[in-house]
Amino acid sequence: MALQPIIETGAGNFYNQTATRRGNILIGFVNNTSARAVFAFGGYDPNDEDTTPDFGTLRLNGNNSSNQITQPCRRFFTVGGATLVSLVQKRGLDVTDPPALISGQVNFSTAPANDPLATQPTEGTAEPIFVDIGKEYLCDGLLLFSFNEDSMAPGGFRIDFTFVPQ
């Protein structure tokens, strides 16, 4: 979707500026590794302290993919980003899986699902990924993240990103 100019008159409106079209995004995850990926993900507007981030946590088993997840479109989207986790904690938002609210990385574990180490990086980590609206994605598309083993990456794993316009 293209940027749409806002050309309105009247008090409180923008003049001669462009605003990114808002809508929803679809998010999908593919785990191409043999370990469970454990991570937080979501979108937020870093310059808007009043907007609550849209986020989730996920434990995605190895060699598996998630269902598509729908979220409102935000300026930034991250998988594993510390800023998102900080915003969630600062605002006291409800987290359905607190051990999976991991800050600054994605953990990969082969511990059994009911083990205390199930969310810990028993196999390694991946650095977080950040994508920016207008540069890497637009609203009303699919953000597809894949987890891959990579011996050259810090932590032994990496996250790849593909945007699929709708």
ROZA-983672 format. One record per residue (C-alpha): x, y, z. Coordinates in pm, whole numbers, plus 32768, in hexadecimal, padded with zeros to 4 digits. Layout:
<rs>
+------+------+------+
:   px :   py :   pz :
+------+------+------+
:    X :    Y :    Z :
...
+------+------+------+
</rs>
This chain:
<rs>
+------+------+------+
:   px :   py :   pz :
+------+------+------+
: 8000 : 8000 : 8000 :
: 8081 : 8159 : 7FAA :
: 80A0 : 8285 : 8089 :
: 7F6B : 835F : 8070 :
: 7F83 : 84D8 : 8089 :
: 7EA7 : 8589 : 8184 :
: 7E24 : 86CC : 80F5 :
: 7D19 : 874E : 81DF :
: 7CBB : 88A1 : 8260 :
: 7C37 : 890C : 83AF :
: 7CB7 : 8926 : 850F :
: 7D85 : 8800 : 8588 :
: 7DC5 : 8764 : 8433 :
: 7F11 : 8723 : 8389 :
: 7F80 : 87F3 : 8262 :
: 8055 : 8775 : 8141 :
: 80D5 : 8645 : 81FB :
: 80C5 : 84D6 : 81AF :
: 8050 : 83CD : 829F :
: 8076 : 825B : 827F :
: 7F2E : 81AD : 823C :
: 7EBD : 80EE : 8373 :
: 7E21 : 7F9A : 837A :
: 7E82 : 7E41 : 83EB :
: 7FAF : 7D68 : 83AA :
: 7FC6 : 7BF0 : 83A1 :
: 80ED : 7B4D : 844D :
: 8173 : 79F0 : 8414 :
: 8296 : 792D : 84A6 :
: 834F : 7802 : 8415 :
: 8442 : 7744 : 84F0 :
: 853A : 7692 : 840D :
: 8608 : 7615 : 8535 :
: 85F3 : 74DC : 8609 :
: 85CE : 75A9 : 874B :
: 84A0 : 765F : 87DA :
: 84AC : 77D7 : 879A :
: 8434 : 78A5 : 88C4 :
: 83F9 : 7A18 : 8893 :
: 832F : 7B55 : 88B6 :
: 82B6 : 7C0F : 8782 :
: 81E8 : 7D3D : 8730 :
: 81BA : 7E98 : 86A8 :
: 81DA : 7FE9 : 874B :
: 81F5 : 815D : 86FE :
: 8334 : 81D8 : 87A8 :
: 82D2 : 8348 : 8792 :
: 8173 : 8313 : 881A :
: 8178 : 82CF : 898E :
: 7FFD : 82B5 : 899C :
: 7FD7 : 8193 : 88A9 :
: 7FE2 : 803F : 894C :
: 80C4 : 7F4C : 8893 :
: 8023 : 7E1C : 87F1 :
: 80EC : 7CEC : 8852 :
: 80F0 : 7B7B : 8892 :
: 81D3 : 7A67 : 890B :
: 8206 : 791E : 885E :
: 82AD : 77CE : 8890 :
: 82D0 : 7741 : 8731 :
: 8349 : 75DC : 871C :
: 845E : 757C : 862D :
: 840D : 7537 : 84BF :
: 82BB : 75DA : 84EB :
: 81FF : 7714 : 8484 :
: 8106 : 77EF : 8538 :
: 7FA8 : 784A : 84D3 :
: 7F8E : 79A8 : 8441 :
: 7F60 : 7AAD : 8550 :
: 7EAB : 7BF6 : 850F :
: 7F15 : 7D36 : 85BF :
: 7ED8 : 7EA8 : 8585 :
: 7FE8 : 7F42 : 84AE :
: 80ED : 8008 : 8574 :
: 8223 : 80CF : 8515 :
: 8318 : 7FC3 : 8589 :
: 82FC : 7E4D : 85A8 :
: 83F4 : 7D75 : 8663 :
: 8438 : 7C0E : 86B9 :
: 8501 : 7BFF : 87FB :
: 8531 : 7D76 : 8822 :
: 8581 : 7E01 : 897A :
: 84BF : 7F46 : 8945 :
: 837B : 7E89 : 890A :
: 83AB : 7DB7 : 8A43 :
: 8401 : 7EEE : 8B0B :
: 82C0 : 7F9B : 8A98 :
: 81F1 : 7E69 : 8AF2 :
: 828C : 7E57 : 8C4E :
: 827F : 7FD0 : 8C89 :
: 810A : 7FDA : 8C3F :
: 80BE : 7EA0 : 8D06 :
: 8015 : 7DF7 : 8BDF :
: 7F86 : 7C9A : 8C04 :
: 8078 : 7B91 : 8B84 :
: 7FE4 : 7A38 : 8B43 :
: 8138 : 7986 : 8B51 :
: 8223 : 7A54 : 8C30 :
: 8353 : 796A : 8C0B :
: 8344 : 79A2 : 8A91 :
: 8354 : 7B1E : 8AB7 :
: 84C7 : 7B1B : 8A67 :
: 857C : 7C66 : 8A3D :
: 8689 : 7CA3 : 8938 :
: 8697 : 7B4F : 8890 :
: 85E2 : 7A15 : 8823 :
: 8633 : 78DB : 88E9 :
: 8650 : 777E : 8854 :
: 8616 : 7657 : 893B :
: 8604 : 74DF : 891F :
: 859B : 74AE : 8A8A :
: 844B : 73FD : 8AB2 :
: 8320 : 74E7 : 8AA6 :
: 82D2 : 74BA : 8C1A :
: 843E : 74E0 : 8C8B :
: 84B0 : 761F : 8D3F :
: 85B0 : 764B : 8C25 :
: 84A2 : 7642 : 8B14 :
: 84C6 : 77B9 : 8AD2 :
: 863D : 77D0 : 8B13 :
: 8741 : 77D8 : 89FB :
: 87BA : 7670 : 8A1E :
: 881B : 766A : 88AD :
: 8866 : 77D9 : 886E :
: 87CD : 7929 : 8819 :
: 8780 : 7A0F : 86F7 :
: 87A8 : 7B86 : 86F9 :
: 8660 : 7C47 : 86E6 :
: 85DF : 7CCD : 859F :
: 8537 : 7E1E : 8567 :
: 8474 : 7E86 : 8433 :
: 8400 : 7FE6 : 83E7 :
: 82BD : 8046 : 8338 :
: 82FB : 80EC : 81E8 :
: 8455 : 8052 : 81CA :
: 8423 : 7EDD : 81FE :
: 82A9 : 7EB8 : 8203 :
: 815A : 7F62 : 81CD :
: 800D : 7F2E : 8278 :
: 7F21 : 7E22 : 81F7 :
: 8034 : 7D28 : 81A6 :
: 80D8 : 7BF4 : 823A :
: 8214 : 7C11 : 830B :
: 82B9 : 7ABD : 82F7 :
: 83D6 : 7A68 : 83E3 :
: 84A2 : 7929 : 83C8 :
: 8591 : 789E : 84CA :
: 86C9 : 77F2 : 8448 :
: 8800 : 7753 : 84D8 :
: 8935 : 781A : 8479 :
: 8A87 : 77C7 : 8510 :
: 8B0A : 791C : 84A1 :
: 89F9 : 79DF : 855A :
: 8A25 : 7A4B : 86C3 :
: 8974 : 7944 : 8794 :
: 896E : 7849 : 8673 :
: 8819 : 78AE : 85E4 :
: 8791 : 79C5 : 8507 :
: 863E : 7A55 : 84AA :
: 85EC : 7A98 : 833E :
: 84D3 : 7B82 : 82D0 :
: 83F7 : 7B8E : 819A :
: 82DA : 7C7E : 8155 :
: 81BB : 7BFB : 8081 :
: 80D0 : 7D11 : 800A :
: 7F5D : 7CBA : 8008 :
+------+------+------+
</rs>
